[in-house]
Amino acid sequence: MKHTLTIRGTLLGGCLALAASAVSAQELRGWNIHVEDYPVSIAMESFAAEVAEKTGGAVSAKIFHNGVLGSQPDAIEQIRLGVLDFGEFSLGPMGTSVPETNVVSLPFIFSSIPEMYELMDGEVGDAIGAGMIERGIVPLGWYDAGARSFYNSVRPINTPADVEGLKIRVMNNDLFVQMVESMDGNATPMAFAEVYQSIQTGVVDGAENNPPSYESTSHFEVAKYYSLTEHLIIPECLCMSKQSWDKLSPEHQDIVMAAGRASADLQRELWQEREAASMEIVQAGGTTVNTIADKAPFQEAMAPVYEAFLADNPDLADLVNLIRN
Ligand code: BDP
């Protein structure tokens, strides 16, 4: 009898401990579109490791790479709804949910990557971040995504006139459609995962992206002309659902925020290395790369995108000017 009681006591104790840990331990689910060795992915894993370590395992994070949890526009909505806890997003497709993010989707808005870092780490990043928080997305760190350039299977692009008639895939945002149309190209918004096959089968002639994405997706195998227009410098963001954020204790929020910032520092370093490596891989793989000495004709061709944007969003003019001046 005494023996049984002891066992019962132990069992009961065990159950109570389990129940307590189930209440306090939080496992966060993270969305990522990229392959596992991509700078973004490595930085996200380091974020997860730091959060688990510093919270003593009370908060852990599992990241689903390769876009297995769905497309980016859907994932952004799921973050807002709290279905997903965190993710790493380009601010490009976020424009439909968070208008402030559109300012960094304007072509040639930043004049260089260092300028982008400086502004995102200051007032501009704060203003965009405030807009995100208002719509349920908490930014934890600004990641680098370099500059995006056009690639296609038909011809090198040296001037805006070379884009005429080309079918170009763009990310899900009207601004990118207008951008391609400003050069008389045909724009097709499409999910990232569908681009390879669409180029291969001729549904589109090409797309536009930074060197690591052009390389890691193997798009360079099917679109051999890479023309360094560098027309978009769109920062990315490691961010958390506001709903998940609100469930964290203030102490855990501090840890998560610090880990997000630290992961951004790591990501930016890894990004520089990967960009150089990617350029070598695509060239070794037969890509014809052309640089564009004078980008002014592209800036002029795309100017109507600004005009239309400012006419439609007068409230964002100050933010645009903050970046441009
Ligand atoms: C990559 C971004 C990724 C986008 C992708 C795209 O890192 O977030 O989904 O471009 O073009 O550079 O869709």
py3Dmol code that shows the C-alpha trace and the ligand (Angstrom):
import py3Dmol

protein = """\
ATOM      1  CA  MET A   1       0.000   0.000   0.000  1.00  0.00           C
ATOM      2  CA  LYS A   2       2.730   2.366   0.956  1.00  0.00           C
ATOM      3  CA  HIS A   3       4.593   1.441  -2.227  1.00  0.00           C
ATOM      4  CA  THR A   4       1.587   2.185  -4.445  1.00  0.00           C
ATOM      5  CA  LEU A   5       1.119   5.522  -2.810  1.00  0.00           C
ATOM      6  CA  THR A   6       4.709   6.472  -3.535  1.00  0.00           C
ATOM      7  CA  ILE A   7       4.293   5.543  -7.179  1.00  0.00           C
ATOM      8  CA  ARG A   8       1.082   7.520  -7.348  1.00  0.00           C
ATOM      9  CA  GLY A   9       2.800  10.444  -5.718  1.00  0.00           C
ATOM     10  CA  THR A  10       5.634  10.313  -8.233  1.00  0.00           C
ATOM     11  CA  LEU A  11       3.253  10.016 -11.134  1.00  0.00           C
ATOM     12  CA  LEU A  12       1.170  12.885  -9.898  1.00  0.00           C
ATOM     13  CA  GLY A  13       4.292  14.985  -9.379  1.00  0.00           C
ATOM     14  CA  GLY A  14       5.453  14.166 -12.896  1.00  0.00           C
ATOM     15  CA  CYS A  15       2.099  15.106 -14.381  1.00  0.00           C
ATOM     16  CA  LEU A  16       2.059  18.413 -12.542  1.00  0.00           C
ATOM     17  CA  ALA A  17       5.562  19.220 -13.770  1.00  0.00           C
ATOM     18  CA  LEU A  18       4.564  18.378 -17.341  1.00  0.00           C
ATOM     19  CA  ALA A  19       1.452  20.509 -17.120  1.00  0.00           C
ATOM     20  CA  ALA A  20       3.476  23.405 -15.746  1.00  0.00           C
ATOM     21  CA  SER A  21       6.045  23.201 -18.543  1.00  0.00           C
ATOM     22  CA  ALA A  22       3.312  22.893 -21.167  1.00  0.00           C
ATOM     23  CA  VAL A  23       1.880  26.151 -19.929  1.00  0.00           C
ATOM     24  CA  SER A  24       5.127  28.075 -19.750  1.00  0.00           C
ATOM     25  CA  ALA A  25       7.179  26.655 -22.668  1.00  0.00           C
ATOM     26  CA  GLN A  26       6.446  28.319 -25.983  1.00  0.00           C
ATOM     27  CA  GLU A  27       7.470  26.814 -29.295  1.00  0.00           C
ATOM     28  CA  LEU A  28       7.419  29.374 -32.075  1.00  0.00           C
ATOM     29  CA  ARG A  29       6.873  28.400 -35.702  1.00  0.00           C
ATOM     30  CA  GLY A  30       8.914  30.286 -38.270  1.00  0.00           C
ATOM     31  CA  TRP A  31       8.400  30.705 -42.021  1.00  0.00           C
ATOM     32  CA  ASN A  32      11.269  30.983 -44.471  1.00  0.00           C
ATOM     33  CA  ILE A  33      11.203  30.868 -48.254  1.00  0.00           C
ATOM     34  CA  HIS A  34      14.904  30.121 -48.767  1.00  0.00           C
ATOM     35  CA  VAL A  35      17.066  27.000 -48.938  1.00  0.00           C
ATOM     36  CA  GLU A  36      18.836  25.955 -45.766  1.00  0.00           C
ATOM     37  CA  ASP A  37      22.327  27.236 -46.577  1.00  0.00           C
ATOM     38  CA  TYR A  38      21.067  30.718 -47.574  1.00  0.00           C
ATOM     39  CA  PRO A  39      22.310  33.655 -45.434  1.00  0.00           C
ATOM     40  CA  VAL A  40      18.756  34.354 -44.271  1.00  0.00           C
ATOM     41  CA  SER A  41      18.266  30.744 -43.185  1.00  0.00           C
ATOM     42  CA  ILE A  42      21.530  30.537 -41.273  1.00  0.00           C
ATOM     43  CA  ALA A  43      20.776  33.806 -39.495  1.00  0.00           C
ATOM     44  CA  MET A  44      17.276  32.612 -38.593  1.00  0.00           C
ATOM     45  CA  GLU A  45      18.712  29.434 -37.093  1.00  0.00           C
ATOM     46  CA  SER A  46      21.132  31.491 -35.031  1.00  0.00           C
ATOM     47  CA  PHE A  47      18.173  33.590 -33.826  1.00  0.00           C
ATOM     48  CA  ALA A  48      16.355  30.399 -32.783  1.00  0.00           C
ATOM     49  CA  ALA A  49      19.421  29.043 -30.981  1.00  0.00           C
ATOM     50  CA  GLU A  50      19.981  32.286 -29.084  1.00  0.00           C
ATOM     51  CA  VAL A  51      16.336  32.536 -28.015  1.00  0.00           C
ATOM     52  CA  ALA A  52      16.311  28.948 -26.739  1.00  0.00           C
ATOM     53  CA  GLU A  53      19.593  29.400 -24.919  1.00  0.00           C
ATOM     54  CA  LYS A  54      18.833  32.735 -23.275  1.00  0.00           C
ATOM     55  CA  THR A  55      15.343  31.742 -22.180  1.00  0.00           C
ATOM     56  CA  GLY A  56      16.638  28.457 -20.789  1.00  0.00           C
ATOM     57  CA  GLY A  57      14.400  26.590 -23.225  1.00  0.00           C
ATOM     58  CA  ALA A  58      11.226  28.337 -22.115  1.00  0.00           C
ATOM     59  CA  VAL A  59      10.892  29.775 -25.621  1.00  0.00           C
ATOM     60  CA  SER A  60      12.091  27.725 -28.570  1.00  0.00           C
ATOM     61  CA  ALA A  61      11.687  28.187 -32.291  1.00  0.00           C
ATOM     62  CA  LYS A  62      11.335  25.821 -35.204  1.00  0.00           C
ATOM     63  CA  ILE A  63      11.957  27.178 -38.677  1.00  0.00           C
ATOM     64  CA  PHE A  64      10.368  25.743 -41.790  1.00  0.00           C
ATOM     65  CA  HIS A  65      12.724  26.518 -44.677  1.00  0.00           C
ATOM     66  CA  ASN A  66      12.185  26.247 -48.433  1.00  0.00           C
ATOM     67  CA  GLY A  67       8.748  27.851 -48.393  1.00  0.00           C
ATOM     68  CA  VAL A  68       7.107  24.595 -47.292  1.00  0.00           C
ATOM     69  CA  LEU A  69       4.582  26.596 -45.252  1.00  0.00           C
ATOM     70  CA  GLY A  70       3.311  28.395 -48.360  1.00  0.00           C
ATOM     71  CA  SER A  71       3.832  31.518 -50.426  1.00  0.00           C
ATOM     72  CA  GLN A  72       5.122  34.789 -49.062  1.00  0.00           C
ATOM     73  CA  PRO A  73       1.931  36.867 -49.456  1.00  0.00           C
ATOM     74  CA  ASP A  74      -0.015  34.142 -47.606  1.00  0.00           C
ATOM     75  CA  ALA A  75       2.623  33.853 -44.894  1.00  0.00           C
ATOM     76  CA  ILE A  76       2.518  37.617 -44.267  1.00  0.00           C
ATOM     77  CA  GLU A  77      -1.231  37.378 -43.671  1.00  0.00           C
ATOM     78  CA  GLN A  78      -0.726  34.385 -41.376  1.00  0.00           C
ATOM     79  CA  ILE A  79       1.785  36.355 -39.330  1.00  0.00           C
ATOM     80  CA  ARG A  80      -0.769  39.119 -38.932  1.00  0.00           C
ATOM     81  CA  LEU A  81      -3.393  36.614 -37.837  1.00  0.00           C
ATOM     82  CA  GLY A  82      -1.033  34.855 -35.424  1.00  0.00           C
ATOM     83  CA  VAL A  83      -1.243  31.552 -37.302  1.00  0.00           C
ATOM     84  CA  LEU A  84       2.523  31.774 -37.833  1.00  0.00           C
ATOM     85  CA  ASP A  85       4.745  33.168 -35.067  1.00  0.00           C
ATOM     86  CA  PHE A  86       7.624  34.622 -37.066  1.00  0.00           C
ATOM     87  CA  GLY A  87       9.181  34.762 -40.490  1.00  0.00           C
ATOM     88  CA  GLU A  88      11.714  36.449 -42.722  1.00  0.00           C
ATOM     89  CA  PHE A  89      10.146  38.618 -45.388  1.00  0.00           C
ATOM     90  CA  SER A  90      11.078  40.912 -48.203  1.00  0.00           C
ATOM     91  CA  LEU A  91       9.365  44.251 -47.676  1.00  0.00           C
ATOM     92  CA  GLY A  92       8.377  44.025 -51.379  1.00  0.00           C
ATOM     93  CA  PRO A  93       5.304  41.814 -51.030  1.00  0.00           C
ATOM     94  CA  MET A  94       4.440  43.385 -47.666  1.00  0.00           C
ATOM     95  CA  GLY A  95       3.216  46.538 -49.391  1.00  0.00           C
ATOM     96  CA  THR A  96      -0.327  45.279 -49.804  1.00  0.00           C
ATOM     97  CA  SER A  97      -0.678  44.902 -46.008  1.00  0.00           C
ATOM     98  CA  VAL A  98       1.613  47.665 -44.750  1.00  0.00           C
ATOM     99  CA  PRO A  99       1.577  50.778 -46.983  1.00  0.00           C
ATOM    100  CA  GLU A 100       4.694  52.271 -45.340  1.00  0.00           C
ATOM    101  CA  THR A 101       6.808  49.384 -46.640  1.00  0.00           C
ATOM    102  CA  ASN A 102       6.020  50.460 -50.215  1.00  0.00           C
ATOM    103  CA  VAL A 103       8.465  53.330 -50.024  1.00  0.00           C
ATOM    104  CA  VAL A 104      11.384  50.870 -50.178  1.00  0.00           C
ATOM    105  CA  SER A 105       9.813  49.157 -53.191  1.00  0.00           C
ATOM    106  CA  LEU A 106      10.218  52.305 -55.259  1.00  0.00           C
ATOM    107  CA  PRO A 107      12.937  51.817 -57.875  1.00  0.00           C
ATOM    108  CA  PHE A 108      16.292  53.441 -57.099  1.00  0.00           C
ATOM    109  CA  ILE A 109      15.039  54.868 -53.785  1.00  0.00           C
ATOM    110  CA  PHE A 110      18.273  54.048 -51.955  1.00  0.00           C
ATOM    111  CA  SER A 111      21.443  55.110 -53.689  1.00  0.00           C
ATOM    112  CA  SER A 112      23.587  52.375 -52.131  1.00  0.00           C
ATOM    113  CA  ILE A 113      23.531  49.453 -49.715  1.00  0.00           C
ATOM    114  CA  PRO A 114      25.438  51.356 -46.982  1.00  0.00           C
ATOM    115  CA  GLU A 115      22.843  54.123 -47.274  1.00  0.00           C
ATOM    116  CA  MET A 116      20.063  51.567 -46.949  1.00  0.00           C
ATOM    117  CA  TYR A 117      21.655  50.156 -43.752  1.00  0.00           C
ATOM    118  CA  GLU A 118      22.069  53.585 -42.255  1.00  0.00           C
ATOM    119  CA  LEU A 119      18.492  54.649 -42.946  1.00  0.00           C
ATOM    120  CA  MET A 120      16.893  51.356 -41.936  1.00  0.00           C
ATOM    121  CA  ASP A 121      18.840  51.397 -38.670  1.00  0.00           C
ATOM    122  CA  GLY A 122      17.531  54.921 -38.013  1.00  0.00           C
ATOM    123  CA  GLU A 123      14.453  57.052 -38.523  1.00  0.00           C
ATOM    124  CA  VAL A 124      13.293  55.387 -41.744  1.00  0.00           C
ATOM    125  CA  GLY A 125      13.397  51.900 -40.258  1.00  0.00           C
ATOM    126  CA  ASP A 126      11.535  53.198 -37.198  1.00  0.00           C
ATOM    127  CA  ALA A 127       8.787  54.755 -39.316  1.00  0.00           C
ATOM    128  CA  ILE A 128       8.346  51.626 -41.435  1.00  0.00           C
ATOM    129  CA  GLY A 129       8.485  49.464 -38.316  1.00  0.00           C
ATOM    130  CA  ALA A 130       5.753  51.531 -36.663  1.00  0.00           C
ATOM    131  CA  GLY A 131       3.518  50.912 -39.689  1.00  0.00           C
ATOM    132  CA  MET A 132       4.209  47.193 -39.450  1.00  0.00           C
ATOM    133  CA  ILE A 133       3.401  47.039 -35.745  1.00  0.00           C
ATOM    134  CA  GLU A 134       0.123  48.822 -36.408  1.00  0.00           C
ATOM    135  CA  ARG A 135      -0.783  45.979 -38.784  1.00  0.00           C
ATOM    136  CA  GLY A 136       0.259  43.195 -36.434  1.00  0.00           C
ATOM    137  CA  ILE A 137       3.866  42.590 -37.470  1.00  0.00           C
ATOM    138  CA  VAL A 138       6.755  43.291 -35.062  1.00  0.00           C
ATOM    139  CA  PRO A 139      10.145  43.825 -36.766  1.00  0.00           C
ATOM    140  CA  LEU A 140      13.067  42.203 -34.931  1.00  0.00           C
ATOM    141  CA  GLY A 141      15.892  42.937 -37.351  1.00  0.00           C
ATOM    142  CA  TRP A 142      16.478  44.360 -40.823  1.00  0.00           C
ATOM    143  CA  TYR A 143      18.182  41.901 -43.128  1.00  0.00           C
ATOM    144  CA  ASP A 144      20.051  42.666 -46.341  1.00  0.00           C
ATOM    145  CA  ALA A 145      18.880  41.512 -49.748  1.00  0.00           C
ATOM    146  CA  GLY A 146      21.349  43.464 -51.866  1.00  0.00           C
ATOM    147  CA  ALA A 147      20.097  44.939 -55.120  1.00  0.00           C
ATOM    148  CA  ARG A 148      17.771  43.288 -57.618  1.00  0.00           C
ATOM    149  CA  SER A 149      18.593  43.125 -61.313  1.00  0.00           C
ATOM    150  CA  PHE A 150      16.841  41.713 -64.392  1.00  0.00           C
ATOM    151  CA  TYR A 151      17.610  38.328 -65.886  1.00  0.00           C
ATOM    152  CA  ASN A 152      16.031  36.636 -68.880  1.00  0.00           C
ATOM    153  CA  SER A 153      16.477  33.982 -71.525  1.00  0.00           C
ATOM    154  CA  VAL A 154      16.218  36.262 -74.561  1.00  0.00           C
ATOM    155  CA  ARG A 155      18.804  39.055 -74.558  1.00  0.00           C
ATOM    156  CA  PRO A 156      21.010  41.212 -72.379  1.00  0.00           C
ATOM    157  CA  ILE A 157      19.370  44.400 -71.140  1.00  0.00           C
ATOM    158  CA  ASN A 158      21.483  47.492 -71.595  1.00  0.00           C
ATOM    159  CA  THR A 159      18.823  50.153 -71.958  1.00  0.00           C
ATOM    160  CA  PRO A 160      15.130  50.379 -70.971  1.00  0.00           C
ATOM    161  CA  ALA A 161      14.253  49.755 -74.634  1.00  0.00           C
ATOM    162  CA  ASP A 162      15.704  46.233 -74.299  1.00  0.00           C
ATOM    163  CA  VAL A 163      12.917  45.381 -71.836  1.00  0.00           C
ATOM    164  CA  GLU A 164      10.206  46.137 -74.388  1.00  0.00           C
ATOM    165  CA  GLY A 165       8.068  43.081 -75.051  1.00  0.00           C
ATOM    166  CA  LEU A 166       9.802  40.855 -72.497  1.00  0.00           C
ATOM    167  CA  LYS A 167       7.573  38.895 -70.118  1.00  0.00           C
ATOM    168  CA  ILE A 168       8.987  39.481 -66.655  1.00  0.00           C
ATOM    169  CA  ARG A 169       7.891  37.843 -63.421  1.00  0.00           C
ATOM    170  CA  VAL A 170       7.601  40.256 -60.494  1.00  0.00           C
ATOM    171  CA  MET A 171       6.819  39.912 -56.798  1.00  0.00           C
ATOM    172  CA  ASN A 172       3.269  40.432 -55.678  1.00  0.00           C
ATOM    173  CA  ASN A 173       2.947  44.225 -55.588  1.00  0.00           C
ATOM    174  CA  ASP A 174       1.465  46.605 -58.152  1.00  0.00           C
ATOM    175  CA  LEU A 175       4.504  48.847 -57.948  1.00  0.00           C
ATOM    176  CA  PHE A 176       6.609  46.166 -59.635  1.00  0.00           C
ATOM    177  CA  VAL A 177       4.035  45.727 -62.377  1.00  0.00           C
ATOM    178  CA  GLN A 178       4.140  49.470 -63.049  1.00  0.00           C
ATOM    179  CA  MET A 179       7.934  49.392 -62.956  1.00  0.00           C
ATOM    180  CA  VAL A 180       8.166  46.791 -65.741  1.00  0.00           C
ATOM    181  CA  GLU A 181       5.376  48.440 -67.714  1.00  0.00           C
ATOM    182  CA  SER A 182       7.206  51.766 -67.530  1.00  0.00           C
ATOM    183  CA  MET A 183       9.714  50.159 -69.935  1.00  0.00           C
ATOM    184  CA  ASP A 184       6.989  48.529 -72.059  1.00  0.00           C
ATOM    185  CA  GLY A 185       7.678  45.062 -70.677  1.00  0.00           C
ATOM    186  CA  ASN A 186       4.896  42.651 -69.673  1.00  0.00           C
ATOM    187  CA  ALA A 187       4.813  42.023 -65.943  1.00  0.00           C
ATOM    188  CA  THR A 188       3.448  38.871 -64.339  1.00  0.00           C
ATOM    189  CA  PRO A 189       3.130  38.718 -60.540  1.00  0.00           C
ATOM    190  CA  MET A 190       3.873  35.160 -59.500  1.00  0.00           C
ATOM    191  CA  ALA A 191       4.995  33.161 -56.453  1.00  0.00           C
ATOM    192  CA  PHE A 192       8.752  32.674 -56.084  1.00  0.00           C
ATOM    193  CA  ALA A 193       8.416  28.888 -56.199  1.00  0.00           C
ATOM    194  CA  GLU A 194       6.853  28.978 -59.666  1.00  0.00           C
ATOM    195  CA  VAL A 195       9.472  31.065 -61.409  1.00  0.00           C
ATOM    196  CA  TYR A 196      11.949  28.364 -62.456  1.00  0.00           C
ATOM    197  CA  GLN A 197       9.387  26.322 -64.316  1.00  0.00           C
ATOM    198  CA  SER A 198       7.741  29.374 -65.799  1.00  0.00           C
ATOM    199  CA  ILE A 199      10.989  30.517 -67.349  1.00  0.00           C
ATOM    200  CA  GLN A 200      11.844  27.010 -68.478  1.00  0.00           C
ATOM    201  CA  THR A 201       8.514  26.576 -70.254  1.00  0.00           C
ATOM    202  CA  GLY A 202       8.461  30.107 -71.654  1.00  0.00           C
ATOM    203  CA  VAL A 203       5.483  31.324 -69.618  1.00  0.00           C
ATOM    204  CA  VAL A 204       7.788  34.231 -68.787  1.00  0.00           C
ATOM    205  CA  ASP A 205      11.108  35.269 -70.320  1.00  0.00           C
ATOM    206  CA  GLY A 206      12.723  36.218 -67.063  1.00  0.00           C
ATOM    207  CA  ALA A 207      12.488  37.841 -63.667  1.00  0.00           C
ATOM    208  CA  GLU A 208      14.524  40.096 -61.418  1.00  0.00           C
ATOM    209  CA  ASN A 209      16.389  39.314 -58.239  1.00  0.00           C
ATOM    210  CA  ASN A 210      19.638  39.629 -56.301  1.00  0.00           C
ATOM    211  CA  PRO A 211      22.582  37.310 -57.090  1.00  0.00           C
ATOM    212  CA  PRO A 212      22.029  34.849 -54.193  1.00  0.00           C
ATOM    213  CA  SER A 213      18.382  34.275 -55.155  1.00  0.00           C
ATOM    214  CA  TYR A 214      19.168  34.062 -58.883  1.00  0.00           C
ATOM    215  CA  GLU A 215      21.767  31.438 -58.025  1.00  0.00           C
ATOM    216  CA  SER A 216      20.151  29.444 -55.164  1.00  0.00           C
ATOM    217  CA  THR A 217      16.925  28.908 -57.140  1.00  0.00           C
ATOM    218  CA  SER A 218      18.916  27.794 -60.227  1.00  0.00           C
ATOM    219  CA  HIS A 219      17.091  30.424 -62.274  1.00  0.00           C
ATOM    220  CA  PHE A 220      20.458  31.080 -63.903  1.00  0.00           C
ATOM    221  CA  GLU A 221      20.186  27.685 -65.599  1.00  0.00           C
ATOM    222  CA  VAL A 222      17.149  28.806 -67.569  1.00  0.00           C
ATOM    223  CA  ALA A 223      17.744  32.581 -67.880  1.00  0.00           C
ATOM    224  CA  LYS A 224      21.315  33.171 -68.962  1.00  0.00           C
ATOM    225  CA  TYR A 225      21.390  36.941 -69.326  1.00  0.00           C
ATOM    226  CA  TYR A 226      21.891  38.777 -66.056  1.00  0.00           C
ATOM    227  CA  SER A 227      21.913  42.546 -66.496  1.00  0.00           C
ATOM    228  CA  LEU A 228      23.009  44.498 -63.437  1.00  0.00           C
ATOM    229  CA  THR A 229      20.366  47.216 -63.447  1.00  0.00           C
ATOM    230  CA  GLU A 230      20.281  47.140 -59.617  1.00  0.00           C
ATOM    231  CA  HIS A 231      16.933  48.905 -59.789  1.00  0.00           C
ATOM    232  CA  LEU A 232      15.554  47.794 -56.429  1.00  0.00           C
ATOM    233  CA  ILE A 233      17.254  47.759 -53.029  1.00  0.00           C
ATOM    234  CA  ILE A 234      14.573  46.216 -50.846  1.00  0.00           C
ATOM    235  CA  PRO A 235      15.502  45.453 -47.258  1.00  0.00           C
ATOM    236  CA  GLU A 236      14.111  42.367 -45.572  1.00  0.00           C
ATOM    237  CA  CYS A 237      12.886  41.777 -42.086  1.00  0.00           C
ATOM    238  CA  LEU A 238      12.940  39.090 -39.473  1.00  0.00           C
ATOM    239  CA  CYS A 239       9.630  39.711 -37.847  1.00  0.00           C
ATOM    240  CA  MET A 240       7.191  38.304 -35.398  1.00  0.00           C
ATOM    241  CA  SER A 241       3.441  38.143 -35.199  1.00  0.00           C
ATOM    242  CA  LYS A 242       2.226  40.832 -32.801  1.00  0.00           C
ATOM    243  CA  GLN A 243      -0.134  38.238 -31.355  1.00  0.00           C
ATOM    244  CA  SER A 244       2.777  35.873 -30.551  1.00  0.00           C
ATOM    245  CA  TRP A 245       4.848  38.796 -29.293  1.00  0.00           C
ATOM    246  CA  ASP A 246       2.130  39.827 -26.858  1.00  0.00           C
ATOM    247  CA  LYS A 247       2.141  36.339 -25.353  1.00  0.00           C
ATOM    248  CA  LEU A 248       5.803  36.644 -24.351  1.00  0.00           C
ATOM    249  CA  SER A 249       6.797  37.982 -20.943  1.00  0.00           C
ATOM    250  CA  PRO A 250       8.597  41.364 -21.034  1.00  0.00           C
ATOM    251  CA  GLU A 251      11.817  39.564 -20.158  1.00  0.00           C
ATOM    252  CA  HIS A 252      11.413  37.126 -23.041  1.00  0.00           C
ATOM    253  CA  GLN A 253      10.491  39.969 -25.392  1.00  0.00           C
ATOM    254  CA  ASP A 254      13.850  41.604 -24.598  1.00  0.00           C
ATOM    255  CA  ILE A 255      15.675  38.360 -25.340  1.00  0.00           C
ATOM    256  CA  VAL A 256      13.801  37.825 -28.610  1.00  0.00           C
ATOM    257  CA  MET A 257      14.419  41.405 -29.740  1.00  0.00           C
ATOM    258  CA  ALA A 258      18.139  41.230 -28.930  1.00  0.00           C
ATOM    259  CA  ALA A 259      18.443  37.881 -30.725  1.00  0.00           C
ATOM    260  CA  GLY A 260      16.688  39.363 -33.761  1.00  0.00           C
ATOM    261  CA  ARG A 261      19.114  42.284 -33.887  1.00  0.00           C
ATOM    262  CA  ALA A 262      22.126  39.979 -33.464  1.00  0.00           C
ATOM    263  CA  SER A 263      20.871  37.701 -36.235  1.00  0.00           C
ATOM    264  CA  ALA A 264      20.624  40.722 -38.556  1.00  0.00           C
ATOM    265  CA  ASP A 265      24.287  41.544 -37.938  1.00  0.00           C
ATOM    266  CA  LEU A 266      25.230  37.976 -38.801  1.00  0.00           C
ATOM    267  CA  GLN A 267      22.972  37.920 -41.858  1.00  0.00           C
ATOM    268  CA  ARG A 268      24.512  41.097 -43.270  1.00  0.00           C
ATOM    269  CA  GLU A 269      27.991  39.613 -42.986  1.00  0.00           C
ATOM    270  CA  LEU A 270      26.970  36.324 -44.565  1.00  0.00           C
ATOM    271  CA  TRP A 271      25.165  38.232 -47.293  1.00  0.00           C
ATOM    272  CA  GLN A 272      28.315  39.919 -48.568  1.00  0.00           C
ATOM    273  CA  GLU A 273      30.116  36.578 -48.839  1.00  0.00           C
ATOM    274  CA  ARG A 274      27.215  34.846 -50.532  1.00  0.00           C
ATOM    275  CA  GLU A 275      26.747  37.593 -53.093  1.00  0.00           C
ATOM    276  CA  ALA A 276      30.323  37.222 -54.280  1.00  0.00           C
ATOM    277  CA  ALA A 277      30.088  33.416 -54.271  1.00  0.00           C
ATOM    278  CA  SER A 278      26.809  33.492 -56.198  1.00  0.00           C
ATOM    279  CA  MET A 279      28.237  35.727 -58.915  1.00  0.00           C
ATOM    280  CA  GLU A 280      31.061  33.232 -59.397  1.00  0.00           C
ATOM    281  CA  ILE A 281      28.694  30.268 -59.527  1.00  0.00           C
ATOM    282  CA  VAL A 282      26.376  31.802 -62.128  1.00  0.00           C
ATOM    283  CA  GLN A 283      29.257  32.879 -64.327  1.00  0.00           C
ATOM    284  CA  ALA A 284      30.882  29.459 -64.088  1.00  0.00           C
ATOM    285  CA  GLY A 285      27.472  28.090 -65.036  1.00  0.00           C
ATOM    286  CA  GLY A 286      27.429  30.039 -68.285  1.00  0.00           C
ATOM    287  CA  THR A 287      25.566  33.223 -67.355  1.00  0.00           C
ATOM    288  CA  THR A 288      26.390  36.300 -69.395  1.00  0.00           C
ATOM    289  CA  VAL A 289      26.604  39.204 -66.950  1.00  0.00           C
ATOM    290  CA  ASN A 290      26.519  42.773 -68.142  1.00  0.00           C
ATOM    291  CA  THR A 291      26.994  45.809 -65.959  1.00  0.00           C
ATOM    292  CA  ILE A 292      25.233  49.084 -66.706  1.00  0.00           C
ATOM    293  CA  ALA A 293      27.525  52.052 -66.516  1.00  0.00           C
ATOM    294  CA  ASP A 294      24.810  54.679 -66.753  1.00  0.00           C
ATOM    295  CA  LYS A 295      21.628  53.878 -64.888  1.00  0.00           C
ATOM    296  CA  ALA A 296      20.032  57.265 -65.554  1.00  0.00           C
ATOM    297  CA  PRO A 297      17.922  56.029 -68.506  1.00  0.00           C
ATOM    298  CA  PHE A 298      16.375  53.389 -66.214  1.00  0.00           C
ATOM    299  CA  GLN A 299      15.732  55.962 -63.506  1.00  0.00           C
ATOM    300  CA  GLU A 300      14.072  58.238 -66.012  1.00  0.00           C
ATOM    301  CA  ALA A 301      11.966  55.465 -67.489  1.00  0.00           C
ATOM    302  CA  MET A 302      10.775  54.432 -64.017  1.00  0.00           C
ATOM    303  CA  ALA A 303      10.070  57.968 -62.775  1.00  0.00           C
ATOM    304  CA  PRO A 304       6.299  57.657 -63.470  1.00  0.00           C
ATOM    305  CA  VAL A 305       6.154  54.954 -60.788  1.00  0.00           C
ATOM    306  CA  TYR A 306       7.151  57.599 -58.222  1.00  0.00           C
ATOM    307  CA  GLU A 307       4.750  60.155 -59.554  1.00  0.00           C
ATOM    308  CA  ALA A 308       1.814  57.768 -59.436  1.00  0.00           C
ATOM    309  CA  PHE A 309       2.803  56.541 -55.968  1.00  0.00           C
ATOM    310  CA  LEU A 310       3.062  60.028 -54.503  1.00  0.00           C
ATOM    311  CA  ALA A 311      -0.226  61.068 -56.103  1.00  0.00           C
ATOM    312  CA  ASP A 312      -1.944  58.023 -54.538  1.00  0.00           C
ATOM    313  CA  ASN A 313      -0.136  58.211 -51.166  1.00  0.00           C
ATOM    314  CA  PRO A 314       0.401  61.867 -50.240  1.00  0.00           C
ATOM    315  CA  ASP A 315       0.746  60.804 -46.587  1.00  0.00           C
ATOM    316  CA  LEU A 316       3.916  58.877 -47.464  1.00  0.00           C
ATOM    317  CA  ALA A 317       5.643  61.774 -49.237  1.00  0.00           C
ATOM    318  CA  ASP A 318       7.540  62.743 -46.079  1.00  0.00           C
ATOM    319  CA  LEU A 319       8.944  59.251 -45.723  1.00  0.00           C
ATOM    320  CA  VAL A 320       9.977  59.181 -49.397  1.00  0.00           C
ATOM    321  CA  ASN A 321      11.682  62.544 -48.971  1.00  0.00           C
ATOM    322  CA  LEU A 322      13.392  61.419 -45.786  1.00  0.00           C
ATOM    323  CA  ILE A 323      15.079  58.684 -47.800  1.00  0.00           C
ATOM    324  CA  ARG A 324      15.820  60.719 -50.902  1.00  0.00           C
ATOM    325  CA  ASN A 325      17.272  63.761 -49.148  1.00  0.00           C
TER     326      ASN A 325
END
"""
ligand_1 = """\
13
BDP
C 14.160 37.108 -52.754
C 13.619 37.449 -51.395
C 12.361 36.653 -51.111
C 11.370 36.851 -52.209
C 12.009 36.557 -53.542
C 11.053 36.770 -54.704
O 14.583 37.178 -50.409
O 11.817 37.052 -49.885
O 10.277 36.004 -52.046
O 13.171 37.331 -53.726
O 11.463 37.312 -55.716
O 15.285 37.908 -53.026
O 9.882 36.388 -54.572
"""
view = py3Dmol.view(width=600, height=400)
view.addModel(protein, "pdb")
view.setStyle({"model": 0}, {"cartoon": {"style": "trace"}})
view.addModel(ligand_1, "xyz")
view.setStyle({"model": 1}, {"stick": {}})
view.zoomTo()
view.show()
